Amino acid sequence: MMKEIIREIMVIITFCLLAFRGYSAFASLPEEKGMTHGNEVQRVFIINAPVRDIAEFRELVIQAARLKPYGKVEVNISALADKGFHEIPDGNNFWYEYASYNPTLFKFFPDKKIAPFIPAEFVKKNKDFLLARAKILREYGLGAAFWCNEPNFLPDEFFEAYPHLRGPRVDHPRRGNHPAFSLCMDLEESRKMVSGMIDELIRNVPEINTFTFKTNDAGSGICWSDWQYSGPNGPSHCKEISMGKRVASIMQLYNDAADRAGKKISVYLAESMFSDEEMKDILNSLPENCYAQGTASDNSVTLGSGVSGFYPVRGLFDPVELLNRINQIKAKNTKTVFLSFRSYYDRCHEVMPVIEKITDILIQNLQTPVYEGEIAGMQKINDLCISWAGEGNAKNLFDALMILEDAKKYKNWAVGNVTGIYWGVSARHINRPLVIAPQLLTKEEEAFFLPYVFNPSVEEARMDYVDIHGSHNIIQPATVKRYVSMITRAATLMESIDKTAPESALIYNMAKALRIHGSIMRSAGNFAEAQAVRDRNAEKLSLPPHRPDKIPTWEGDPDLQVFNTAMRDELDNTQEMIELLQSGGMELICHANDPKYEDTFVLGPDLIGQLKLKMKVMLRHWTDIEKYMATPFK
């Protein structure tokens, strides 16, 4: 309440200042150094969205080209044309799903030693798609960027042929049943292989000016790194090499390839898994034109939408944070601006209207002076609300955005480990039935969700609703409920805005996307509550179904009421989700268009049908709990 009062006071003060001065709040702010006197750094905008449709890629490029008056523009072209189905071993090896869309050098231009072990058609498809995108970039006079995972794991058969090149184990021991290894990059033979692949890539796409690579996570890794999932490991011959030297030597491969091609490039280490000590060593060893994102070495800012944070929901972004970051770009004369419209593991990208709107906001605000102080920032947000919703509706939109800011802070503090991608999608809370005894479901009743639940153990996937990628997670459902109530309030305010508002379509889509996100989070709370009941009653539930105690009690088993409340809320929540998706929401939720591509990180094309089936299965098993716990006797 006090926050809301303070917020209202700040807005009133802002309006009073404007009325007194008679001009924009920004007019008297000091002009940014270098912004209008020729000292401005030459900015580079790097756009990343894993678009797999060539026509849609052209749409992305058209939006990117709008930034050309404000600096150099590069578009990432490393997204694979298809999923690497061949990489995933049989037997619940879900860890490999993290990496099945990993862009990596050998999937485009494999070294002759690697090529026999990668399907030729897969490589050809990726290479053709890469070159088709490069051609479009040339049409629009844009540069290219290449984001990759290096050094990525290689097939078992490769290391059977070249065992001396085997580097570290890079998979997660709790997330699969089959080990994966990458090259040892401290061997000259490995370095020559990678160097040749970079040469071939630059020769085919000379427009590439920026390389970014991620390592030690989701399919890639470096020998003897502290944070390897299975612990520091690798061949003994390279154990004593410092991490700074290892990373610098990989970065230098890109620099050397660029030198051979007669050009200069930038090389970025994406935020990767290194210990503090290792990162300090890396920063002290960076070669020329090489940077580690998110550190003092890196004069960059990342902007984007909420497609990763809100996944699988699309259509959401934070205008408040976006305006603040654009202001930071101007105030700090930031050189590189990364615009990310990419979801985790390259499964999806942001919808084009949101990409266009974020580009609009970036262009509009790059041309205005830096603002200073919270009042000026609040006025900037209010101006945006007026332009989107009109004078009469601006307050409701403003209030909605402020509620979302509070919700974001609350979630980070109270429920930060609950995410849509891991809880809603890969644990399949969205579409799996919530029942007291999952072991009572038939194979047919499990078939539409259980094969996609991320777990190396089928039994754990079946029986533990909150086994999230190898960890039994405990959360307080009440905190989730509070967060969902904040999201719902913001959506309701957005829905109250008049249809004649200038950006009503955008606002209504954001409201719908918020409700979908709220539904996914609500499911997480319900499944957490249900599993807590199951954990407390594990002994009862381990017995065969039976008639509980006949002693009459007014309330029955107290946990029966707790579970039934969560189960009923999930049933209602599922029906509300169906209605959201049927009214246009399918465009706002990442899903496969072909059943072939449904996997642990991607929902299927018949999501609505699966939700209806979820409800049927729940109702079919509605009274299962009464075979384990006493009901009320009134």
C-alpha positions in Angstrom: 0.0 0.0 0.0 2.8 2.4 0.9 4.5 1.7 -2.4 1.3 2.6 -4.3 0.9 5.9 -2.3 4.5 6.8 -3.0 4.0 6.0 -6.7 0.9 8.2 -6.9 2.8 11.1 -5.2 5.7 10.8 -7.6 3.4 10.9 -10.6 1.6 14.0 -9.2 4.9 15.7 -8.6 5.9 14.9 -12.2 2.8 16.4 -13.6 3.1 19.5 -11.4 6.7 20.1 -12.6 5.6 19.8 -16.2 2.7 22.2 -15.7 5.0 24.7 -13.9 7.8 24.6 -16.6 5.4 24.3 -19.6 7.6 21.9 -21.5 9.0 18.4 -21.6 10.7 17.1 -18.4 13.7 16.2 -20.6 14.2 19.7 -22.0 16.3 20.9 -19.1 18.4 17.7 -18.6 22.0 18.0 -19.6 22.8 16.8 -23.0 24.6 13.5 -23.2 28.3 13.7 -23.8 29.1 12.6 -27.3 25.6 12.1 -28.5 25.4 15.1 -30.8 28.9 16.3 -31.1 30.6 13.5 -33.1 32.1 11.7 -30.1 29.5 9.0 -30.0 30.9 5.5 -30.3 30.1 3.6 -33.4 27.3 1.3 -32.2 26.7 -2.3 -33.2 23.3 -3.8 -33.0 23.3 -7.6 -32.9 19.9 -9.3 -33.3 19.3 -12.9 -32.4 16.0 -14.9 -33.0 16.2 -18.6 -34.0 13.8 -18.2 -37.0 13.6 -21.3 -39.1 11.3 -20.1 -41.8 13.1 -18.1 -44.5 10.2 -15.8 -45.2 9.9 -15.0 -41.5 13.7 -14.4 -41.4 13.3 -11.8 -44.0 10.7 -10.1 -41.8 13.2 -10.1 -39.0 15.9 -8.6 -41.3 13.4 -5.8 -42.4 13.0 -4.9 -38.7 16.8 -5.0 -38.1 17.5 -2.8 -41.1 15.5 0.0 -39.5 18.5 0.4 -37.1 21.0 1.1 -39.8 20.9 4.9 -39.3 22.0 4.4 -35.7 25.0 2.1 -36.2 26.2 -1.2 -37.7 23.6 -3.9 -37.7 24.3 -7.7 -37.6 21.8 -10.5 -37.5 22.6 -13.9 -36.1 22.5 -16.7 -38.7 23.6 -19.7 -36.7 20.2 -21.2 -35.8 19.9 -24.8 -37.1 17.5 -25.6 -39.9 16.4 -28.7 -38.1 16.6 -30.6 -34.8 19.5 -33.0 -34.3 17.4 -36.0 -33.7 20.4 -38.3 -34.4 22.2 -36.9 -31.4 19.8 -38.2 -28.8 20.4 -41.7 -27.4 17.6 -44.0 -26.6 16.6 -44.4 -22.9 15.3 -41.2 -21.3 18.5 -39.3 -22.1 16.8 -35.9 -21.7 20.1 -34.0 -21.1 20.7 -34.3 -24.9 17.5 -32.3 -25.5 19.2 -29.3 -24.1 21.7 -29.5 -27.0 19.6 -30.9 -29.9 19.3 -27.4 -31.5 22.8 -26.3 -30.5 24.5 -24.3 -33.3 28.1 -25.4 -33.5 30.7 -25.2 -36.2 30.7 -28.9 -37.2 27.0 -28.8 -38.0 27.7 -26.4 -40.9 31.2 -27.1 -42.1 32.5 -30.3 -40.4 36.2 -31.1 -40.4 37.0 -34.1 -42.6 37.6 -36.2 -39.4 34.1 -35.3 -38.0 32.1 -35.3 -41.2 31.7 -39.2 -41.4 29.9 -39.1 -38.1 27.3 -36.4 -38.8 24.4 -37.1 -41.1 25.3 -35.5 -44.5 21.7 -34.4 -45.1 21.5 -32.7 -41.7 24.7 -30.8 -42.5 23.5 -29.8 -46.0 20.2 -28.6 -44.7 22.0 -26.4 -42.1 24.5 -25.1 -44.6 21.9 -24.3 -47.2 19.8 -22.4 -44.6 22.9 -20.5 -43.4 23.7 -19.4 -47.0 20.1 -18.4 -47.7 20.0 -16.2 -44.7 23.4 -14.6 -45.6 22.0 -13.8 -49.0 19.1 -11.9 -47.5 21.5 -10.0 -45.3 23.5 -8.9 -48.3 20.3 -7.6 -50.0 19.7 -5.3 -47.0 23.3 -4.4 -46.5 23.5 -5.9 -43.0 26.3 -7.8 -41.3 26.1 -11.3 -39.8 26.8 -12.7 -36.4 27.4 -16.3 -35.3 26.3 -17.6 -31.9 27.4 -21.1 -31.0 28.1 -23.7 -28.3 31.8 -24.6 -28.3 33.4 -27.0 -28.0 30.2 -29.1 -28.4 30.0 -32.8 -27.6 30.7 -35.1 -30.5 29.3 -38.6 -31.3 30.6 -41.7 -29.5 31.8 -43.1 -32.8 34.1 -40.1 -33.4 36.0 -40.8 -30.2 36.1 -44.5 -31.0 38.0 -43.5 -34.1 40.0 -40.7 -32.5 40.3 -41.6 -28.8 43.3 -39.4 -28.2 41.1 -36.3 -28.9 38.6 -37.0 -26.1 38.2 -34.0 -23.8 35.9 -33.5 -20.8 32.7 -35.2 -20.0 30.1 -32.4 -20.4 26.7 -34.0 -19.7 24.8 -33.8 -16.4 24.9 -37.1 -14.5 21.4 -36.5 -13.0 19.8 -35.7 -16.3 20.6 -38.6 -18.5 22.0 -42.1 -18.7 24.7 -41.8 -21.4 27.9 -39.7 -21.1 28.9 -37.1 -23.6 32.4 -35.7 -24.4 33.8 -32.8 -26.2 37.2 -32.2 -27.9 40.2 -31.5 -25.8 40.9 -28.0 -27.1 44.4 -28.0 -25.6 45.6 -30.4 -28.3 47.1 -28.9 -31.5 45.2 -31.4 -33.6 41.8 -30.3 -32.2 42.7 -26.7 -32.6 43.6 -27.2 -36.3 40.3 -28.9 -36.8 38.3 -26.1 -35.2 40.5 -23.4 -37.0 39.7 -25.0 -40.4 36.0 -25.0 -39.7 36.1 -21.3 -38.7 38.0 -20.6 -41.9 35.4 -22.3 -44.0 32.6 -20.5 -42.3 34.1 -17.1 -42.8 35.0 -17.9 -46.5 31.3 -18.8 -47.1 29.9 -15.9 -45.1 32.5 -13.1 -45.0 29.8 -10.8 -43.6 30.3 -12.4 -40.1 31.7 -9.7 -37.9 30.9 -11.1 -34.4 31.3 -14.6 -32.9 29.7 -15.5 -29.6 30.3 -18.8 -28.0 28.8 -20.4 -24.8 30.5 -23.2 -23.0 30.4 -25.4 -19.9 26.6 -25.7 -20.3 23.9 -27.4 -22.4 26.2 -29.5 -24.5 29.6 -27.9 -24.5 32.5 -27.8 -22.2 36.2 -27.2 -21.6 38.7 -29.5 -19.9 39.1 -29.3 -16.2 36.6 -26.5 -15.6 35.5 -26.2 -12.0 31.8 -26.1 -12.9 31.6 -29.1 -15.2 28.4 -30.9 -14.2 30.1 -34.1 -13.3 33.0 -32.3 -11.7 36.3 -31.0 -13.1 37.6 -33.6 -15.6 39.6 -34.2 -18.7 42.7 -35.9 -19.9 45.7 -35.8 -17.5 48.0 -34.2 -20.0 46.3 -30.8 -19.9 45.2 -30.7 -16.2 47.6 -27.9 -15.2 46.8 -25.4 -17.9 45.1 -22.3 -16.5 41.5 -21.6 -17.5 42.4 -18.1 -18.7 44.9 -19.6 -21.2 42.4 -22.3 -22.3 39.6 -19.7 -23.1 42.0 -17.2 -24.6 43.4 -19.9 -27.0 39.9 -20.7 -28.2 39.1 -17.0 -28.7 42.3 -16.5 -30.6 41.3 -19.2 -33.1 38.5 -16.9 -34.3 40.8 -13.9 -34.4 43.4 -15.8 -36.4 40.8 -17.0 -38.9 39.6 -13.4 -39.3 43.2 -12.2 -39.8 43.7 -14.8 -42.6 40.5 -13.5 -44.2 41.8 -9.9 -44.0 39.2 -8.6 -41.5 38.7 -7.8 -37.9 36.0 -9.4 -35.7 34.7 -9.2 -32.2 34.6 -12.4 -30.1 32.4 -12.8 -27.1 32.3 -15.4 -24.4 28.6 -15.7 -23.6 27.7 -15.9 -19.9 28.9 -19.4 -19.1 29.6 -21.6 -16.1 32.9 -20.7 -14.6 34.0 -20.3 -11.0 34.9 -16.8 -9.8 38.5 -17.7 -9.7 38.4 -19.0 -13.3 36.5 -15.9 -14.5 39.1 -13.6 -13.0 41.8 -15.6 -14.8 39.8 -15.4 -18.1 39.4 -11.6 -17.8 43.1 -11.2 -17.2 43.9 -13.2 -20.3 41.5 -11.9 -23.0 43.0 -11.4 -26.4 42.5 -8.3 -28.5 38.8 -7.7 -29.5 37.6 -10.4 -27.2 35.2 -9.9 -24.4 33.2 -11.8 -21.7 29.6 -10.7 -21.6 28.3 -9.4 -18.4 31.7 -8.3 -17.1 33.7 -5.1 -17.0 35.5 -6.2 -20.2 32.3 -5.8 -22.2 30.8 -2.5 -23.2 27.5 -4.0 -24.2 23.8 -4.0 -23.1 21.3 -6.7 -23.8 17.7 -5.8 -24.7 14.8 -8.0 -25.7 11.5 -9.5 -24.9 10.2 -11.9 -22.3 10.3 -15.0 -24.5 13.0 -16.7 -22.3 11.8 -15.5 -18.9 8.2 -16.2 -19.6 8.6 -19.3 -21.8 6.6 -20.9 -23.3 4.6 -17.6 -23.4 5.3 -15.1 -26.2 4.0 -11.6 -26.7 5.4 -10.2 -23.4 8.1 -7.6 -22.7 8.9 -5.1 -20.0 8.6 -1.5 -21.3 9.9 -0.1 -18.0 13.1 -2.2 -18.1 13.4 -1.5 -21.9 13.3 2.2 -21.4 15.8 2.1 -18.6 18.2 0.0 -20.6 18.0 2.3 -23.6 18.7 5.2 -21.3 21.7 3.3 -20.0 22.9 2.8 -23.6 22.9 6.5 -24.2 24.3 7.5 -20.8 27.2 5.1 -21.0 27.8 5.5 -24.7 27.4 1.7 -25.0 29.1 0.2 -28.1 27.3 -3.1 -28.6 23.6 -3.7 -28.2 22.4 -7.3 -28.2 18.7 -7.7 -29.0 17.6 -11.1 -28.0 14.3 -12.6 -29.1 15.5 -16.1 -28.5 14.0 -18.6 -26.0 16.0 -21.2 -24.1 17.7 -23.9 -26.2 16.6 -22.3 -29.5 13.1 -23.8 -29.2 11.2 -20.7 -30.1 11.4 -16.9 -30.8 9.3 -13.9 -30.1 6.3 -13.0 -32.2 7.0 -10.4 -34.9 4.7 -7.7 -33.6 6.6 -7.5 -30.4 10.0 -7.5 -32.2 8.6 -4.6 -34.3 7.4 -2.7 -31.2 10.7 -3.1 -29.3 12.5 -1.8 -32.4 10.1 1.1 -32.5 10.8 2.0 -28.9 14.5 1.6 -29.4 14.6 3.9 -32.4 12.3 6.5 -30.8 14.3 6.7 -27.6 17.8 6.6 -29.1 17.0 10.0 -30.5 16.1 11.6 -27.1 18.3 13.0 -24.4 19.4 11.0 -21.4 16.9 11.3 -18.5 18.1 11.4 -14.9 16.2 10.5 -11.8 13.2 8.5 -10.9 10.7 11.2 -11.6 11.9 11.7 -15.2 11.9 7.9 -15.6 8.3 7.7 -14.4 7.3 10.5 -16.8 8.9 8.6 -19.6 6.8 5.6 -18.8 3.7 7.7 -18.5 4.4 9.2 -22.0 4.6 5.7 -23.4 1.3 4.8 -21.7 -0.4 7.8 -23.2 0.9 7.0 -26.7 -0.3 3.4 -26.4 -3.6 3.8 -24.6 -4.6 7.4 -25.0 -5.1 10.0 -22.3 -8.2 8.4 -21.0 -6.7 5.0 -20.5 -3.1 5.8 -19.7 -3.5 5.5 -15.9 -4.8 1.9 -16.1 -1.9 0.9 -18.4 0.6 2.8 -16.1 -0.8 1.0 -13.0 -0.6 -2.4 -14.8 3.0 -1.8 -15.7 3.8 -0.8 -12.1 2.1 -3.9 -10.8 4.2 -6.0 -13.2 7.3 -4.4 -11.9 6.3 -5.3 -8.3 5.4 -8.8 -9.4 8.8 -9.2 -11.0 10.6 -8.2 -7.9 8.3 -10.4 -5.7 8.9 -13.4 -8.0 12.6 -13.0 -7.9 12.5 -12.9 -4.1 9.8 -15.5 -3.3 9.4 -17.9 -6.2 12.4 -17.3 -8.4 13.1 -21.0 -9.1 9.7 -21.6 -10.5 9.8 -21.1 -14.3 7.5 -21.9 -17.1 10.1 -23.8 -19.1 11.1 -26.2 -16.3 7.9 -26.6 -14.3 5.2 -25.9 -16.9 6.8 -27.5 -19.9 9.5 -30.0 -19.1 7.7 -31.3 -16.0 4.5 -31.1 -18.1 2.5 -29.4 -15.3 0.6 -27.6 -18.1 -1.0 -30.7 -19.5 -0.4 -33.6 -17.1 -3.3 -34.7 -14.9 -3.0 -33.8 -11.2 -4.1 -37.0 -9.3 -3.3 -38.4 -5.9 -1.9 -41.7 -7.1 -0.2 -41.4 -10.5 0.6 -45.1 -10.4 -3.1 -45.8 -11.0 -3.1 -44.2 -14.4 -3.1 -46.6 -17.3 -0.4 -46.5 -20.1 -3.0 -44.9 -22.4 -3.7 -42.2 -19.8 0.0 -41.5 -19.5 0.9 -41.6 -23.2 0.2 -37.9 -24.0 2.5 -36.5 -21.3 4.8 -38.9 -19.5 7.2 -39.5 -22.4 8.0 -35.8 -22.4 8.6 -35.3 -18.6 12.3 -34.5 -18.1 13.7 -37.3 -16.0 16.1 -40.1 -16.7 13.9 -42.4 -14.5 10.4 -43.1 -15.8 9.2 -44.0 -12.3 10.5 -40.7 -10.9 8.9 -38.8 -13.7 5.6 -40.6 -12.9 5.7 -40.2 -9.1 7.4 -36.9 -8.3 5.6 -33.8 -9.5 8.4 -31.5 -8.4 11.4 -33.4 -9.6 12.8 -30.5 -11.7 15.8 -31.7 -13.6 17.2 -33.9 -10.9 16.2 -31.8 -7.8 13.2 -32.3 -5.6 11.9 -28.7 -5.3 9.9 -27.5 -2.4 8.0 -24.2 -2.7 5.3 -22.4 -0.7 2.1 -22.5 -2.8 0.9 -19.3 -1.1 3.8 -17.3 -2.6 2.8 -18.6 -6.0 -0.8 -17.6 -5.4 0.2 -14.1 -4.5 2.4 -13.8 -7.6 -0.5 -15.0 -9.8 -2.9 -12.5 -8.2 -0.5 -9.7 -9.1 -0.3 -11.0 -12.7 -4.1 -11.3 -12.9 -4.6 -7.7 -11.6 -2.2 -6.3 -14.3 -4.0 -8.3 -17.0 -7.4 -7.1 -15.8 -6.3 -3.5 -16.0 -5.0 -4.0 -19.5 -8.3 -5.6 -20.5 -10.2 -2.5 -19.3 -8.5 -0.3 -21.8 -10.8 0.9 -24.6 -10.6 -0.9 -28.0 -10.1 2.4 -29.7 -6.7 2.9 -28.0 -3.8 3.3 -30.5 -2.1 0.1 -29.4 -5.1 -1.8 -28.2 -4.2 -5.0 -30.1 -0.7 -5.1 -28.5 -2.1 -4.4 -25.0 -4.9 -7.0 -25.3 -2.3 -9.6 -26.5 -0.1 -8.7 -23.6 -3.1 -9.2 -21.2 -3.8 -12.6 -22.8 -0.2 -13.6 -22.6 -0.1 -12.6 -18.9 -3.1 -14.8 -18.2 -1.5 -17.7 -19.9 1.6 -17.2 -17.8 -0.5 -16.9 -14.7 -2.2 -20.1 -15.5 1.2 -21.9 -15.9 2.4 -20.5 -12.6 -0.9 -21.5 -10.9 -0.3 -25.0 -12.1 3.1 -25.0 -10.5 1.6 -24.0 -7.2 -1.1 -26.7 -7.4 1.4 -29.4 -8.2 3.7 -28.3 -5.4 0.8 -28.4 -3.0 -0.3 -31.8 -4.3 3.2 -33.3 -4.0 3.6 -32.0 -0.5 0.4 -33.9 0.4 1.8 -37.0 -1.3 5.1 -36.7 0.5 3.4 -36.4 3.9 1.3 -39.4 3.1 3.9 -41.5 1.3 3.4 -44.6 3.5 -0.4 -44.6 3.0 0.0 -44.1 -0.7 2.5 -46.9 -1.0 -0.2 -49.4 0.0 -2.7 -50.9 -2.5 -6.0 -49.0 -2.8 -8.1 -49.8 0.2 -11.0 -48.5 2.3 -9.7 -46.1 5.0 -10.7 -46.1 8.6 -14.5 -46.2 9.2 -14.3 -44.1 12.3 -16.7 -41.1 11.6 -15.0 -37.7 11.7 -16.6 -34.4 10.8 -13.7 -33.2 8.6 -12.1 -36.5 7.5 -8.4 -36.7 6.9 -7.1 -33.0 6.8 -4.8 -33.7 3.9 -7.7 -35.0 1.9 -9.2 -31.5 2.0 -5.9 -29.9 1.1 -5.4 -32.1 -1.9 -9.0 -31.8 -3.1 -8.7 -28.0 -3.0 -5.5 -28.1 -5.1 -7.0 -30.7 -7.5 -10.2 -28.7 -8.0 -8.2 -25.5 -8.6 -6.1 -27.2 -11.2 -9.3 -28.5 -13.0 -10.7 -25.0 -13.1 -7.3 -23.6 -14.1 -7.1 -26.1 -17.0 -10.6 -25.1 -18.3 -9.6 -21.4 -18.2 -6.4 -22.2 -20.1 -8.4 -24.0 -22.8 -10.6 -20.9 -23.2 -7.5 -18.7 -23.4 -6.0 -20.9 -26.1 -9.2 -21.2 -28.1 -9.6 -17.4 -28.2 -6.3 -16.8 -30.0 -3.8 -17.8 -27.3 -2.2 -20.6 -29.3 -0.3 -17.9 -31.2 1.1 -16.7 -27.8 2.4 -20.0 -26.6 5.4 -21.7 -28.1 4.4 -25.1 -29.5 5.4 -27.5 -32.3 3.4 -27.3 -35.5 4.3 -31.0 -36.3 3.9 -33.7 -33.6 7.4 -34.9 -34.6 8.9 -31.9 -32.9 7.1 -32.1 -29.6 9.7 -32.8 -26.9 10.5 -32.1 -23.3 11.0 -28.4 -24.0 8.3 -27.9 -26.7 4.5 -28.5 -26.3 2.7 -30.3 -29.0 0.4 -29.0 -31.7 -2.7 -30.5 -30.1 -2.2 -28.8 -26.8 -5.9 -27.9 -26.5 -6.9 -31.5 -27.1 -4.3 -32.6 -24.5 -5.7 -30.2 -21.9 -9.2 -31.6 -22.5 -7.8 -35.1 -22.0 -6.1 -33.9 -18.8 -9.4 -32.9 -17.4 -11.0 -36.2 -18.4 -8.3 -38.2 -16.7 -8.5 -36.1 -13.6 -12.3 -36.6 -13.3 -11.9 -40.3 -14.0 -9.6 -40.5 -11.0 -11.3 -37.9 -8.9 -12.2 -40.3 -6.1 -8.9 -42.2 -6.0 -7.9 -40.3 -2.9 -10.8 -41.8 -1.0 -9.1 -45.2 -1.3 -6.3 -43.9 0.9 -7.7 -41.2 3.1 -10.8 -40.9 5.2 -13.6 -38.7 3.9 -15.7 -36.4 6.0 -18.7 -38.1 7.8 -21.4 -35.6 8.4 
